[in-house]
Amino acid sequence: MELLSVVGLKKTYEKRNQVSFALNGIDLSINKGEYVSIMGASGSGKSTLLQILGGMDRASSGKYIFRGECVSDYNDSRLHLFRRNNISFVFQNFALMNYYNVEENVEVPLIAKGIEKKKRNEIVANALKQVGILDLATKNVTHISGGEQQRCAIARAIASDNELVLADEPTGALDSNTGKEIMDCFETLRREGKTILVVTHDLNIAKRADRIVYLQDGRVVQ
């Protein structure tokens, strides 16, 4: 069953009266529960595509359809709700709140969804246990390793329980052994039936997915 699709997606930038294409007519469909890797050289449009799929940016033209609705037509407030209710992000730089401890970082999206405190505590503890850092729950995120910070980010995605997980170079700031451990954590999300898109330069990471989509010059080439 198809979860999302983009049709003729373009993203352009204008500088000194010259137009450049970050995306130049992307057609792509992703099925519910599918695990997809996106590969391509720097500047190929990988991160731009991910930002549009996550509702963090808008395309210049083309359509983005999610569960049969045209996200491209959403106003800003509806786009915010779309992100909150459907998307979980895992970034290379972890995107954690440095003044919060581990469990507080994982709890943030649950507060935004209005989940009551007792239930939040249960969800957070379960998510931290799944990624193996329950013992770090009360530690400030600046006092744990990069690999542990990324586990915290993945726990946040698990706790959010959103349909679509978008990961942009999730192992890029980590050594190879830690990176492998982090990608093992994505298997937890896969088992839960989440739809996963991972942008990566690492073919070994990409091969874990059900399929690989290659971008070149803002187009799908394979």
C-alpha positions as CSV (number, residue, x, y, z in Angstrom):
1,M,0.0,0.0,0.0
2,E,1.4,3.4,-1.0
3,L,2.1,5.8,1.8
4,L,3.5,8.7,-0.1
5,S,4.4,9.8,-3.6
6,V,6.0,12.9,-5.3
7,V,5.2,13.8,-8.9
8,G,7.3,16.2,-11.0
9,L,8.8,17.6,-7.8
10,K,11.1,20.6,-8.4
11,K,13.0,22.9,-6.1
12,T,14.7,25.9,-7.6
13,Y,16.9,28.7,-6.3
14,E,17.5,32.0,-8.0
15,K,20.8,33.9,-7.6
16,R,21.9,36.8,-9.7
17,N,19.0,36.1,-12.2
18,Q,20.2,32.5,-12.7
19,V,18.0,29.6,-11.7
20,S,19.6,26.4,-10.3
21,F,17.7,23.2,-9.6
22,A,18.1,21.3,-6.3
23,L,15.4,18.9,-7.5
24,N,14.5,18.7,-11.2
25,G,11.4,16.6,-11.7
26,I,11.4,13.8,-9.1
27,D,8.9,11.0,-9.4
28,L,9.0,8.6,-6.5
29,S,6.6,6.4,-4.5
30,I,7.2,4.9,-1.1
31,N,5.0,2.1,0.3
32,K,3.8,1.8,3.9
33,G,6.4,-0.1,6.0
34,E,9.1,0.2,3.3
35,Y,12.7,0.9,4.2
36,V,14.4,3.0,1.5
37,S,17.9,4.4,1.2
38,I,18.7,7.5,-0.8
39,M,22.2,7.8,-2.3
40,G,23.9,10.3,-4.5
41,A,26.9,12.7,-4.6
42,S,26.9,15.9,-2.6
43,G,24.6,18.4,-4.2
44,S,22.4,15.7,-5.8
45,G,19.3,16.8,-3.9
46,K,19.1,14.1,-1.2
47,S,18.7,16.3,1.8
48,T,16.4,18.7,-0.1
49,L,14.1,15.8,-0.9
50,L,14.1,14.7,2.7
51,Q,13.3,18.2,3.9
52,I,10.3,18.4,1.6
53,L,9.0,15.0,2.5
54,G,9.3,16.0,6.2
55,G,7.4,19.2,5.7
56,M,10.4,21.3,6.6
57,D,10.6,22.9,3.2
58,R,8.3,23.4,0.2
59,A,8.8,22.4,-3.4
60,S,8.8,25.1,-6.1
61,S,6.5,22.9,-8.2
62,G,5.1,19.4,-8.4
63,K,3.0,17.4,-6.0
64,Y,3.7,15.7,-2.7
65,I,0.9,13.3,-1.7
66,F,0.8,11.6,1.7
67,R,-2.0,9.1,2.5
68,G,-4.0,10.5,-0.4
69,E,-3.7,14.2,0.6
70,C,-1.8,16.8,-1.2
71,V,0.7,18.2,1.3
72,S,1.9,20.7,-1.3
73,D,-1.4,22.6,-0.7
74,Y,-1.1,22.8,3.1
75,N,-0.8,26.2,4.7
76,D,1.9,26.8,7.3
77,S,-0.2,25.8,10.3
78,R,-1.5,22.6,8.7
79,L,2.1,21.8,7.6
80,H,3.2,22.1,11.2
81,L,0.5,19.6,12.3
82,F,1.5,17.3,9.5
83,R,5.1,17.3,10.8
84,R,4.1,16.7,14.4
85,N,1.6,13.9,13.7
86,N,3.4,12.0,10.9
87,I,7.1,12.6,10.8
88,S,10.1,11.6,13.1
89,F,13.5,12.9,12.3
90,V,17.0,11.5,13.0
91,F,19.8,13.9,12.0
92,Q,23.6,13.6,11.6
93,N,24.0,16.2,14.4
94,F,21.4,14.5,16.6
95,A,19.3,17.7,17.0
96,L,18.9,17.2,20.8
97,M,18.2,19.9,23.3
98,N,21.5,20.4,25.2
99,Y,19.9,21.7,28.4
100,Y,17.7,18.6,28.7
101,N,18.6,15.2,29.9
102,V,18.1,12.0,27.9
103,E,14.5,11.2,29.0
104,E,13.4,14.9,28.7
105,N,14.7,14.9,25.0
106,V,12.7,11.8,24.2
107,E,9.6,13.2,26.0
108,V,9.4,16.4,23.9
109,P,7.2,15.2,21.1
110,L,4.9,13.4,23.5
111,I,4.3,16.7,25.3
112,A,3.5,18.4,22.0
113,K,0.9,15.7,21.4
114,G,-0.7,16.3,24.7
115,I,0.0,12.9,26.2
116,E,-0.5,12.8,30.0
117,K,2.6,12.5,32.3
118,K,2.2,8.9,33.5
119,K,1.7,7.6,30.0
120,R,4.7,9.7,28.8
121,N,6.9,8.1,31.4
122,E,6.0,4.6,30.3
123,I,6.5,5.4,26.6
124,V,9.9,7.1,27.2
125,A,11.2,4.3,29.4
126,N,10.2,1.7,26.9
127,A,11.9,3.6,24.0
128,L,15.1,4.1,26.0
129,K,15.1,0.4,26.9
130,Q,14.7,-0.6,23.2
131,V,17.9,1.3,22.2
132,G,19.8,0.3,25.3
133,I,20.3,3.5,27.1
134,L,17.7,3.3,29.9
135,D,20.5,3.7,32.4
136,L,21.4,7.1,31.0
137,A,17.9,8.5,31.3
138,T,18.8,11.3,33.8
139,K,22.1,12.2,32.2
140,N,22.4,15.5,30.4
141,V,22.8,14.8,26.6
142,T,26.1,16.8,26.6
143,H,27.6,14.3,29.0
144,I,27.1,11.2,26.8
145,S,28.9,9.9,23.7
146,G,27.9,10.7,20.1
147,G,26.6,7.1,19.7
148,E,24.6,7.4,22.8
149,Q,23.2,10.8,21.6
150,Q,22.1,9.2,18.4
151,R,20.5,6.4,20.3
152,C,18.6,9.1,22.2
153,A,17.4,10.6,18.9
154,I,16.2,7.2,17.7
155,A,14.4,6.6,21.0
156,R,12.7,9.9,20.4
157,A,11.6,8.6,17.0
158,I,10.3,5.4,18.6
159,A,8.4,7.3,21.3
160,S,6.8,9.6,18.8
161,D,5.3,6.6,17.1
162,N,4.9,8.5,13.8
163,E,4.4,6.7,10.5
164,L,7.4,8.1,8.6
165,V,11.0,8.2,9.9
166,L,13.4,10.4,8.0
167,A,17.1,10.0,8.7
168,D,19.8,12.3,7.2
169,E,23.3,10.7,7.4
170,P,22.5,9.3,10.8
171,T,26.0,7.7,11.1
172,G,27.9,10.5,9.5
173,A,29.3,11.9,12.8
174,L,30.2,8.4,14.2
175,D,32.9,5.9,13.8
176,S,32.2,2.8,11.8
177,N,31.6,0.4,14.7
178,T,29.2,2.8,16.5
179,G,27.5,3.5,13.1
180,K,26.8,-0.1,12.7
181,E,25.2,-0.3,16.2
182,I,23.1,2.8,15.4
183,M,21.8,1.2,12.2
184,D,21.0,-1.9,14.2
185,C,18.6,0.3,16.2
186,F,16.8,1.1,13.0
187,E,15.8,-2.5,12.8
188,T,13.6,-1.8,15.9
189,L,11.7,0.8,13.9
190,R,11.5,-1.6,10.9
191,R,10.0,-4.3,13.2
192,E,7.4,-1.8,14.4
193,G,6.3,-1.4,10.8
194,K,7.5,2.2,10.4
195,T,8.3,3.6,6.9
196,I,12.0,4.6,6.9
197,L,14.0,6.8,4.5
198,V,17.7,7.1,5.1
199,V,20.0,9.4,3.3
200,T,23.5,8.1,3.3
201,H,26.9,8.1,1.5
202,D,27.7,4.7,2.8
203,L,26.8,1.8,0.6
204,N,27.0,-0.7,3.4
205,I,24.4,1.3,5.3
206,A,22.3,1.7,2.2
207,K,22.2,-2.1,1.5
208,R,20.3,-2.6,4.8
209,A,17.2,-1.1,3.1
210,D,14.6,-2.9,1.0
211,R,15.7,-0.8,-2.0
212,I,18.1,2.0,-2.9
213,V,17.1,5.2,-4.8
214,Y,19.9,7.0,-6.5
215,L,19.8,10.8,-7.2
216,Q,22.0,12.7,-9.6
217,D,21.6,16.4,-10.4
218,G,18.2,16.5,-8.7
219,R,16.8,13.5,-10.6
220,V,16.2,9.8,-9.9
221,V,18.6,7.9,-12.0
222,Q,18.0,4.3,-10.8
